[in-house]
Amino acid sequence: MSARRLDSLAVRIAVMDRSQLVQTLRDLKCPFEVDFSDEFLQSISIERLRHILMAATLHVINADGAGEPSSVHVTPL
């Protein structure tokens, strides 16, 4: 993934509110189970939630092998 695309992804995640972060995390098609409870996702800081979404998204991109977020849909507001 290019630095420009990585920066773009980070900016899109940074402007999301909690509900958007949770919904995007729930909708992410991960090759692993994302089984955080609603209580947990509501209790952690928004910064930590952003970190979790960024890490999961990067993992999905890496698992695709393409190095680009073609199957990852993190849309801006």
C-alpha positions in Angstrom: 0.0 0.0 0.0 1.4 3.4 -0.9 2.0 6.0 1.7 -0.6 8.2 0.0 -3.3 5.5 0.3 -2.3 4.7 3.9 -2.6 8.4 4.8 -5.9 8.6 3.0 -7.2 5.6 5.0 -6.0 7.1 8.2 -7.7 10.4 7.5 -11.0 8.7 6.7 -10.9 6.7 9.9 -9.8 9.8 11.9 -13.0 11.8 11.0 -15.4 9.0 11.9 -17.5 9.2 15.0 -18.0 6.2 17.3 -21.1 4.8 15.6 -19.4 5.0 12.2 -16.3 3.2 13.5 -18.3 0.4 15.1 -20.5 0.0 12.0 -17.4 -0.1 9.7 -15.7 -2.6 11.9 -18.8 -4.8 11.9 -19.1 -4.6 8.1 -15.4 -5.3 7.5 -14.9 -8.7 5.8 -12.0 -10.0 7.8 -10.4 -13.4 7.3 -10.7 -13.7 11.1 -13.5 -13.3 13.6 -14.1 -9.9 14.9 -16.2 -10.6 18.0 -16.0 -7.5 20.2 -19.1 -7.1 22.3 -21.1 -3.9 21.9 -20.4 -3.1 25.6 -16.7 -3.3 25.0 -16.8 -1.1 21.8 -18.8 1.5 23.7 -16.5 1.4 26.7 -13.1 1.9 25.0 -11.8 5.3 24.0 -12.5 6.5 20.5 -8.8 6.6 19.8 -8.5 2.9 20.7 -11.5 2.1 18.6 -9.8 3.9 15.6 -6.7 2.0 16.2 -8.6 -1.4 16.2 -10.3 -0.4 12.9 -7.1 0.7 11.3 -5.3 -2.5 12.3 -8.1 -4.7 11.1 -8.3 -2.8 7.8 -4.6 -3.1 7.2 -4.7 -6.8 8.0 -7.5 -7.3 5.5 -5.6 -5.3 2.9 -2.5 -7.4 3.6 -4.4 -10.7 3.5 -5.8 -9.7 0.0 -2.2 -9.7 -1.2 -2.8 -6.7 -3.4 -1.5 -4.2 -1.0 -4.4 -1.9 -1.9 -7.8 -1.5 -0.2 -9.8 -2.8 -3.1 -12.1 -4.9 -1.0 -12.0 -2.6 2.0 -14.7 0.1 2.0 -14.0 2.8 4.5 -15.9 5.7 3.2 -15.6 9.3 4.3 -18.5 11.2 5.9 
